Amino acid sequence: MKRLRFVVSAFACFVAAAAAADSPFTLNRMNVYAFGGKSMTGRIGQADIEAVNFELGHAMSHRTEYGVVIAPMNIRQAKSGYEEQFGDDYHNVRAISTSLFIRRHFGGGSRVRPYLELSSGPVWSEKRVPAGTSRFNFISQGGFGVTIRPQERYGFLLGWRFGHISNGGIEPDKNPGYNTNALVVGVQLRPMPK
């Protein structure tokens, strides 16, 4: 828990410093959203994954934004995997990820604008994810959705996201990963430019 507080505090300091700067990297977008979903059943079983995402970005135009995401996660997965045998039960694994993202909005000044997005970055977990593999993984995601009221201070995000969590070959003989389908629901705290 102390590590999570440290990461969130460091992230808040970064946000304050970046917001004060006058550059093309000034963070003029802020979104908070949750996602949750299930992985497809694989060699190590199935997992439920939930996360709260804190997203800071820069709108290059009224259509394109990029930035960073920090996401505390909960992964409910089988306790056993590979040579680690702890029974057939499931347990919750806390994790934190950080990613770079890019999002492209479509449509003009309408109140509902569709978008496509991509993101990727590392994940650190308190236990091996999937069980018996690695505590350090990567998450890559792609999705689509709509932003409701994108040019007002408080807009809403609703979407679907496909994600892949794996160790990228760090444990080459143990890299089954999780492929997830997730629902995304959130709020924007700074509007897209007009």
Stockholm file with secondary structure:
# STOCKHOLM 1.0

chainA/1-194         MKRLRFVVSAFACFVAAAAAADSPFTLNRMNVYAFGGKSMTGRIGQADIEAVNFELGHAMSHRTEYGVVIAPMNIRQAKSGYEEQFGDDYHNVRAISTSLFIRRHFGGGSRVRPYLELSSGPVWSEKRVPAGTSRFNFISQGGFGVTIRPQERYGFLLGWRFGHISNGGIEPDKNPGYNTNALVVGVQLRPMPK
#=GR chainA/1-194 SS CHHHHHHHHHHHHHHHHHHHCCSTTCCCEEEEEEEEEEECCBTTBCCEEEEEEEEEEEESSSSEEEEEEEEEEEEEEESCBTTBCCCSCEEEEEEEEEEEEEEEECSSSCSEEEEEEEEEEEEEEEEEETTTTEEEEEEEEEEEEEEESTTSSSEEEEEEEEEEEECTTSSTTSCCCEEEEEEEEEEESSCCCC
#=GC SS_cons         CHHHHHHHHHHHHHHHHHHHCCSTTCCCEEEEEEEEEEECCBTTBCCEEEEEEEEEEEESSSSEEEEEEEEEEEEEEESCBTTBCCCSCEEEEEEEEEEEEEEEECSSSCSEEEEEEEEEEEEEEEEEETTTTEEEEEEEEEEEEEEESTTSSSEEEEEEEEEEEECTTSSTTSCCCEEEEEEEEEEESSCCCC
//
